[in-house]
Amino acid sequence: MPTLFRKEYPRRSRAIELLFLILFIVLLIPISSILVTVLVGKAFEPLVDLYIDIVCKPFGALHNKINPYKETDMATLTKEESFTKKQIAEAKILDNNGTYFINGSILPVYINENGDTYLIEEYEKGKPSEHLIKDLFADGVLVAVNPIGYN
């Protein structure tokens, strides 16, 4: 039994023991949270990685095979300006300004401060929202990656 609860010990030693007990409890809270965080990280992080590798990736690949195009991934280009996925994948970059050469056609683009990519001709017409071409395909083929500084 601790001296804190024994009346035969002097009051001063019981007060010191009470202070140490309070200090121990106060310090135990942050130390225990750090220990729990470290233990959870070491124990559960590999399990989460294993779950992602076993469950999430195959289902994601299956979903991409079943439904490869998302609404935001599809280009809204006019028929004259549309290109196939293969043509875009084989596109040659003419310069570092975001101008692409696709199937014998030059496709200049503009990237605004929000990162939205537009065809310059359509941006000049004032219809950028209808001709957004950022993230054209779900497999990551982008039409443009660099801004050309067009104002």
C-alpha positions as a Markdown table, in Angstrom:
| # | Residue | x | y | z |
|---|---|---|---|---|
| 1 | Met | 0.0 | 0.0 | 0.0 |
| 2 | Pro | 1.4 | 3.4 | -0.9 |
| 3 | Thr | 2.4 | 5.8 | 1.8 |
| 4 | Leu | -0.2 | 8.2 | 0.5 |
| 5 | Phe | -2.9 | 6.3 | 2.3 |
| 6 | Arg | -1.0 | 5.5 | 5.5 |
| 7 | Lys | -1.6 | 7.9 | 8.3 |
| 8 | Glu | 1.5 | 6.9 | 10.2 |
| 9 | Tyr | 3.7 | 8.5 | 7.5 |
| 10 | Pro | 4.4 | 12.3 | 7.8 |
| 11 | Arg | 2.1 | 14.6 | 5.8 |
| 12 | Arg | 5.1 | 16.0 | 3.8 |
| 13 | Ser | 6.1 | 12.6 | 2.4 |
| 14 | Arg | 2.4 | 11.9 | 1.5 |
| 15 | Ala | 2.2 | 15.3 | -0.3 |
| 16 | Ile | 5.4 | 14.5 | -2.2 |
| 17 | Glu | 4.0 | 11.1 | -3.2 |
| 18 | Leu | 0.8 | 12.8 | -4.3 |
| 19 | Leu | 2.7 | 15.2 | -6.5 |
| 20 | Phe | 4.7 | 12.4 | -8.1 |
| 21 | Leu | 1.5 | 10.5 | -8.7 |
| 22 | Ile | -0.1 | 13.5 | -10.4 |
| 23 | Leu | 3.0 | 14.2 | -12.4 |
| 24 | Phe | 3.1 | 10.5 | -13.5 |
| 25 | Ile | -0.5 | 10.7 | -14.7 |
| 26 | Val | 0.0 | 14.0 | -16.5 |
| 27 | Leu | 3.1 | 12.7 | -18.3 |
| 28 | Leu | 1.5 | 9.3 | -19.0 |
| 29 | Ile | -1.2 | 10.8 | -21.3 |
| 30 | Pro | 1.1 | 12.2 | -24.0 |
| 31 | Ile | 3.6 | 9.4 | -23.7 |
| 32 | Ser | 0.9 | 6.8 | -24.0 |
| 33 | Ser | -0.6 | 8.5 | -27.1 |
| 34 | Ile | 2.8 | 8.5 | -28.7 |
| 35 | Leu | 3.3 | 4.9 | -27.9 |
| 36 | Val | -0.1 | 3.9 | -29.2 |
| 37 | Thr | 0.6 | 5.8 | -32.4 |
| 38 | Val | 3.9 | 4.1 | -33.0 |
| 39 | Leu | 2.5 | 0.7 | -32.2 |
| 40 | Val | -0.6 | 1.2 | -34.4 |
| 41 | Gly | 1.7 | 2.4 | -37.2 |
| 42 | Lys | 4.0 | -0.6 | -37.0 |
| 43 | Ala | 1.1 | -3.1 | -36.6 |
| 44 | Phe | -1.6 | -1.8 | -38.9 |
| 45 | Glu | 0.2 | 0.0 | -41.7 |
| 46 | Pro | 1.5 | -3.2 | -43.2 |
| 47 | Leu | -2.1 | -4.6 | -42.9 |
| 48 | Val | -3.5 | -1.6 | -44.7 |
| 49 | Asp | -0.9 | -1.9 | -47.4 |
| 50 | Leu | -1.7 | -5.6 | -47.8 |
| 51 | Tyr | -5.4 | -4.8 | -48.0 |
| 52 | Ile | -4.8 | -2.2 | -50.7 |
| 53 | Asp | -2.6 | -4.6 | -52.7 |
| 54 | Ile | -5.0 | -7.5 | -52.4 |
| 55 | Val | -8.4 | -5.9 | -52.5 |
| 56 | Cys | -8.4 | -2.3 | -53.9 |
| 57 | Lys | -6.0 | -2.6 | -56.8 |
| 58 | Pro | -7.7 | -5.6 | -58.5 |
| 59 | Phe | -11.1 | -4.0 | -58.1 |
| 60 | Gly | -9.8 | -0.7 | -59.4 |
| 61 | Ala | -8.3 | -2.5 | -62.5 |
| 62 | Leu | -11.6 | -4.4 | -63.0 |
| 63 | His | -13.6 | -1.2 | -62.7 |
| 64 | Asn | -11.3 | 0.5 | -65.3 |
| 65 | Lys | -11.8 | -2.4 | -67.7 |
| 66 | Ile | -15.6 | -2.3 | -67.3 |
| 67 | Asn | -16.0 | 1.5 | -67.3 |
| 68 | Pro | -12.8 | 3.0 | -68.6 |
| 69 | Tyr | -14.1 | 6.5 | -69.2 |
| 70 | Lys | -15.3 | 8.9 | -66.5 |
| 71 | Glu | -17.4 | 11.9 | -67.3 |
| 72 | Thr | -14.6 | 14.3 | -66.4 |
| 73 | Asp | -12.1 | 12.3 | -68.4 |
| 74 | Met | -13.9 | 12.7 | -71.7 |
| 75 | Ala | -13.0 | 15.5 | -74.1 |
| 76 | Thr | -15.7 | 17.7 | -75.3 |
| 77 | Leu | -14.0 | 18.7 | -78.6 |
| 78 | Thr | -15.9 | 19.3 | -81.8 |
| 79 | Lys | -15.8 | 16.6 | -84.5 |
| 80 | Glu | -13.1 | 18.4 | -86.5 |
| 81 | Glu | -10.9 | 18.7 | -83.4 |
| 82 | Ser | -11.4 | 15.3 | -81.9 |
| 83 | Phe | -8.6 | 12.8 | -81.9 |
| 84 | Thr | -8.4 | 9.1 | -81.1 |
| 85 | Lys | -6.8 | 7.8 | -78.0 |
| 86 | Lys | -4.0 | 6.2 | -80.1 |
| 87 | Gln | -3.3 | 9.5 | -81.9 |
| 88 | Ile | -3.0 | 11.3 | -78.6 |
| 89 | Ala | -0.7 | 8.6 | -77.2 |
| 90 | Glu | 1.5 | 8.9 | -80.3 |
| 91 | Ala | 1.5 | 12.7 | -80.1 |
| 92 | Lys | 4.8 | 14.5 | -80.6 |
| 93 | Ile | 5.6 | 17.5 | -78.5 |
| 94 | Leu | 6.7 | 20.4 | -80.7 |
| 95 | Asp | 8.0 | 22.6 | -77.8 |
| 96 | Asn | 7.8 | 23.1 | -74.1 |
| 97 | Asn | 4.9 | 25.5 | -74.3 |
| 98 | Gly | 2.1 | 22.9 | -74.4 |
| 99 | Thr | 1.8 | 22.8 | -78.2 |
| 100 | Tyr | 1.2 | 19.3 | -79.4 |
| 101 | Phe | 1.5 | 17.8 | -82.9 |
| 102 | Ile | -1.2 | 15.1 | -83.5 |
| 103 | Asn | -1.6 | 13.3 | -86.8 |
| 104 | Gly | -0.3 | 16.1 | -88.9 |
| 105 | Ser | -2.3 | 18.8 | -87.0 |
| 106 | Ile | -0.9 | 21.3 | -84.5 |
| 107 | Leu | -3.0 | 21.5 | -81.3 |
| 108 | Pro | -2.2 | 24.6 | -79.3 |
| 109 | Val | -3.6 | 24.6 | -75.8 |
| 110 | Tyr | -3.9 | 27.0 | -72.9 |
| 111 | Ile | -3.7 | 26.2 | -69.2 |
| 112 | Asn | -5.2 | 28.7 | -66.8 |
| 113 | Glu | -4.2 | 29.4 | -63.2 |
| 114 | Asn | -6.5 | 26.7 | -61.9 |
| 115 | Gly | -4.8 | 24.1 | -64.1 |
| 116 | Asp | -7.7 | 23.7 | -66.5 |
| 117 | Thr | -6.5 | 23.0 | -70.1 |
| 118 | Tyr | -8.3 | 24.4 | -73.1 |
| 119 | Leu | -7.9 | 24.6 | -76.8 |
| 120 | Ile | -6.7 | 28.1 | -77.6 |
| 121 | Glu | -9.2 | 28.6 | -80.4 |
| 122 | Glu | -12.1 | 27.7 | -78.1 |
| 123 | Tyr | -10.7 | 29.8 | -75.3 |
| 124 | Glu | -10.7 | 32.8 | -77.6 |
| 125 | Lys | -14.3 | 32.2 | -78.5 |
| 126 | Gly | -15.2 | 32.4 | -74.8 |
| 127 | Lys | -16.4 | 28.9 | -74.4 |
| 128 | Pro | -13.7 | 27.3 | -72.3 |
| 129 | Ser | -16.1 | 25.3 | -70.1 |
| 130 | Glu | -17.5 | 23.5 | -73.1 |
| 131 | His | -14.1 | 22.5 | -74.4 |
| 132 | Leu | -12.2 | 21.4 | -71.3 |
| 133 | Ile | -9.6 | 18.8 | -72.3 |
| 134 | Lys | -7.7 | 18.3 | -69.1 |
| 135 | Asp | -7.2 | 14.6 | -68.2 |
| 136 | Leu | -8.5 | 13.4 | -71.5 |
| 137 | Phe | -8.4 | 9.7 | -70.8 |
| 138 | Ala | -8.6 | 7.6 | -67.7 |
| 139 | Asp | -5.2 | 6.0 | -68.3 |
| 140 | Gly | -3.4 | 9.3 | -67.7 |
| 141 | Val | -2.7 | 10.5 | -71.3 |
| 142 | Leu | -2.8 | 14.3 | -71.1 |
| 143 | Val | -3.2 | 16.5 | -74.1 |
| 144 | Ala | -1.2 | 19.2 | -72.6 |
| 145 | Val | 1.1 | 19.5 | -69.6 |
| 146 | Asn | 2.8 | 22.9 | -69.8 |
| 147 | Pro | 1.3 | 26.4 | -69.9 |
| 148 | Ile | 2.1 | 28.6 | -72.9 |
| 149 | Gly | 1.4 | 31.9 | -71.1 |
| 150 | Tyr | -1.3 | 32.9 | -73.5 |
| 151 | Asn | -3.5 | 35.8 | -72.3 |
